[in-house]
Amino acid sequence: MRIAVVTLFPEMIRAALGHGVVGRALEHGLLEAECFDPRDDATDVHRTVDDRSYGGGPGMVLKVEPLRSALRRAMATMPPGTRRVYLGADGRRFEQAVAREACGWPGLTLVAGRYEGVDERFIEREVDAEWSIGDYVLSGGELPALVVIDAIARLIPGTLGSAESAEAESFSDGLLDWPHYTRPPAIDGRAVPEVLRSGDHAAIRRWRLQQALGRTWLRRPDLLERRGMSDEERVLLDEFKIDRAQGTGLKDSHR
């Protein structure tokens, strides 16, 4: 998959992409990423890309012309069917389902905003969608772009060690992840749950599903409401609630 980022801070993107899972995906040719700086498309000696907002108010607004030129340069390098996405606070919430959908596209061009935002006429005419990574204010779209790239890269076949790694992560089935443990078997008197050392794969699957359901119920009940549950899952969650009420279930460390 190929991803382009239109950004005023290309070095910020390039520096982050060289590490971890995304860095390996780039190194192995599973992912291509390139940055396009609107300053390179400015026509004045000062390489101006922003101006004051009509109607007054603080801050500057990114101009249409250099941003549009940079976007078109980016799109000229992209395969047919590439989608253009502006990263802004009022866009569609970027979630795992959106990442999965985007992973199937031939290409993706991300536009990172800055300052007070982007001239609305650019958004109206030049992009296919708007995405937001959350309800908070950031200095620009570079961090959201990196979040999007990382989430998508993990879903590209071959990026992770096995297909099971992506399938088993939080949100992949609409649930939070279950608790994880590694060696040694006991730390500060706290032992790894016996079921995980039993070798009984059916029992382990059932325990993990129950813990994932329980964590989601405790911390993100909205996910369960949207996702729904099977009959087996309802039974497992009811058992989890009983165990927790009796003091034997998973403790919610966030409360």
Buried (B, 14 or more C-beta within 10 A) or exposed (E): BBBBBBBBBBEBBBEBBEEEBBBBBBEEEBBBBBBBBBBEBBEEEEEBBBEEBEEEEEEBBBBBBBBBBBBEBBBEBBEEEBBBBBBBBEBEEBBBEBBBEBBEBEBBBBBBBBBBBBBEEBBEEBBEEBBBBEEEEBEBBBBBBBBBBBBBBBBBEEBBEEEEEBEBBBBBBBBBBBBEEEEEEEEEEEEBEEEBEEEEEEEBEBBBBBBBBBBBBBBBEEBBEEEEBEEEBEEBBEBBBEBBEEEEBBEEEEE
